[in-house]
Amino acid sequence: MAFDNNILQRWQQAEVLLIGGSAGSFKLFFSIVKHVDVDINKIIILVMHRKKNFFSEIEKLFSEHSRIYIKEIADKDVLQRNTIFIAPANYHTLIEKEGYFSLDVSDPVWYSKPSIDVTFDSAAEVFNERCVAILLSGANQDGAEGLLKLRQAGSLTIAQDPSEAEMAEMPRSAINLGAAELVLSAEDIYKLIRT
C-alpha cells in the first residue's frame, strides 16, 4: 500500500506510537519491535494482555532483537522518545499531562489489567493529534472504544486487518465502531513504522 501525504505527514509529526493487542498478537508485537529504527524519535508504548511473570521473558527476547531501549513501565516513569515502554501486568497504565506514567490498581476492564482502553483513553486526553495508535489481534473488545476516542481527538488510528489477525474480534470491534481510520495488513504496519 502507498500512503498518501496526509498519512505520512501525520506519522512523522506524531510524538507517540501506541500499540495494543491481546491473543494472537505476540508475533506481531515482536516483529514490530524488530522493525523500529533507532532514530524513530517517538515514545513507543506497548499494551499487551499478559501474565505477571511474562515480562522477563519478553524483555529478554525483545531486547535481543530491538535497536532501541526497552523498559517495563514503573509508576512515575518519565516519557522518553526512542524508548519502547511495556505496560506492566496487574496495573492499568495511564499517561499524565505532566509527561510521566502512573499505574492504577482499579478493577480489570474487559477482564484485562492492563486494559488497552484505559491507556488509549488517557493518551487521547494528553496527545490529541500527536499520536498514532494501532490495535492488533485479540479475542475481546478491549481497545476499540479507546481507539475511537483517539480518532475523535485527531490521532491517526489503525486496526490490523481482521482477515489476517489470529483473533479478529479486537480489530473488528474497532472497525465496527468507526474507530480505525486505516485498516492495514501486518506488512503495511511495518512499512509505515519504517517510513
C-alpha positions in Angstrom: 0.0 0.0 0.0 1.2 3.5 -0.8 0.4 6.0 2.0 -0.8 9.4 0.9 1.0 12.6 2.0 -1.5 13.3 4.8 -0.9 10.0 6.4 2.9 10.3 6.1 2.9 13.8 7.5 0.8 12.8 10.5 3.1 9.8 11.1 6.2 11.9 11.0 4.7 14.6 13.3 3.4 12.2 15.9 5.2 12.1 19.3 3.8 8.8 20.4 3.2 5.3 18.9 0.7 3.3 20.9 0.2 -0.4 20.1 -2.4 -2.6 21.8 -3.1 -6.3 21.4 -4.1 -9.5 23.1 -4.5 -13.1 22.0 -2.7 -13.8 18.7 -0.7 -10.6 18.7 2.6 -11.6 20.3 4.4 -12.4 17.0 3.2 -9.1 15.5 4.5 -7.2 18.6 7.8 -8.9 18.2 8.1 -8.1 14.5 7.1 -4.5 15.1 9.8 -4.2 17.8 12.4 -5.6 15.3 11.3 -3.0 12.6 11.6 0.1 14.8 14.5 2.2 13.7 16.9 3.6 16.3 16.1 7.1 15.2 12.3 6.8 15.2 12.1 9.8 17.6 8.9 8.7 19.2 7.7 7.5 22.5 6.5 3.9 21.9 4.0 2.3 24.3 3.0 -1.4 24.1 -0.1 -2.6 26.0 -0.4 -6.4 25.9 -2.7 -8.6 27.8 -0.3 -10.9 29.7 0.5 -12.8 32.9 2.5 -11.1 35.6 5.7 -13.2 35.2 5.8 -12.9 31.5 7.8 -9.6 31.3 11.3 -11.1 32.0 10.8 -13.4 29.0 9.6 -10.8 26.6 12.0 -8.2 27.8 14.9 -10.5 27.0 13.5 -11.6 23.7 12.6 -8.1 22.6 15.8 -6.6 23.8 17.9 -9.1 21.8 16.1 -8.0 18.6 15.4 -4.3 19.2 17.7 -1.5 18.2 16.3 0.8 20.9 15.9 0.7 24.7 13.0 -1.4 26.1 11.6 -0.9 29.6 8.7 -2.1 31.6 6.8 0.9 32.9 7.1 1.8 36.6 5.0 4.4 38.4 6.2 7.9 37.7 8.5 6.9 34.8 9.1 9.9 32.6 8.1 9.5 28.9 11.1 9.5 26.6 11.5 9.3 22.9 13.4 6.4 21.3 12.3 4.1 24.1 9.8 1.2 24.0 7.7 1.1 27.2 5.8 -2.0 28.0 2.7 -1.8 30.3 3.1 -4.0 33.3 0.7 -6.8 34.3 -1.8 -6.3 37.1 -1.9 -2.5 36.6 -3.6 -0.1 34.3 -1.2 2.3 32.7 -2.2 6.0 32.5 -0.3 8.9 30.9 -0.3 12.1 32.8 -0.3 15.6 31.2 3.0 16.4 33.1 4.8 13.8 31.0 5.0 10.7 33.1 3.2 7.4 33.6 1.0 6.5 36.5 -0.1 3.0 37.4 -3.6 2.2 38.6 -4.9 -0.8 40.5 -8.6 -0.4 39.6 -10.6 -3.4 38.5 -9.9 -5.1 35.2 -11.6 -3.7 32.1 -12.7 -6.4 29.6 -11.2 -8.9 32.1 -7.8 -7.3 31.5 -5.3 -5.4 33.5 -3.6 -3.7 31.8 -6.5 -2.6 29.7 -5.8 -1.1 26.3 -8.9 1.1 26.6 -7.6 2.7 29.8 -4.2 3.6 28.2 -5.7 4.7 24.9 -8.2 6.9 26.7 -5.5 8.7 28.7 -3.4 9.1 25.6 -6.3 10.8 23.8 -6.5 13.4 26.5 -2.8 14.1 26.6 -1.6 13.8 23.0 -4.6 14.5 20.8 -3.4 14.6 17.2 0.2 13.9 18.1 -0.4 10.2 18.4 -0.5 7.1 16.1 -2.4 4.2 17.6 -2.5 0.6 16.3 -4.9 -2.1 17.6 -3.8 -5.7 16.8 -5.3 -9.2 17.2 -7.3 -10.0 20.3 -10.3 -12.1 21.5 -12.3 -9.3 23.2 -13.3 -5.7 22.5 -10.7 -4.0 24.7 -9.1 -1.1 22.8 -12.0 -0.4 20.4 -13.5 2.4 22.5 -10.1 3.8 23.3 -9.1 3.8 19.7 -12.4 5.7 18.9 -11.5 8.4 21.5 -8.1 8.7 19.9 -9.6 9.1 16.5 -12.0 11.7 17.8 -9.1 13.6 19.4 -7.3 13.7 16.0 -4.9 10.8 16.3 -4.1 8.6 13.4 -5.8 5.3 14.2 -5.1 1.9 12.7 -6.6 -1.6 13.1 -4.9 -4.7 11.9 -6.8 -6.3 9.0 -9.2 -8.8 10.8 -8.9 -11.2 7.9 -5.3 -11.9 8.8 -5.5 -11.5 12.6 -5.3 -14.7 14.6 -8.1 -13.4 16.7 -10.3 -11.0 14.7 -12.6 -9.7 17.5 -10.5 -6.9 18.7 -9.7 -5.2 15.4 -13.1 -5.9 14.0 -14.8 -4.3 17.1 -12.7 -1.1 16.4 -13.6 -1.1 12.7 -17.3 -1.6 13.5 -17.2 1.4 15.9 -15.6 3.6 13.2 -12.5 3.9 15.4 -10.0 2.9 12.7 -9.0 5.4 10.1 -6.9 2.8 8.4 -7.2 -1.0 8.2 -3.7 -2.4 7.4 -2.0 -5.7 6.9 0.9 -6.6 9.1 3.2 -5.8 6.2 1.7 -2.3 5.7 2.0 -1.7 9.5 5.8 -2.5 9.3 6.0 -0.3 6.2 4.5 2.7 8.0 6.7 2.2 11.0 9.8 2.1 8.8 8.8 5.3 7.0 
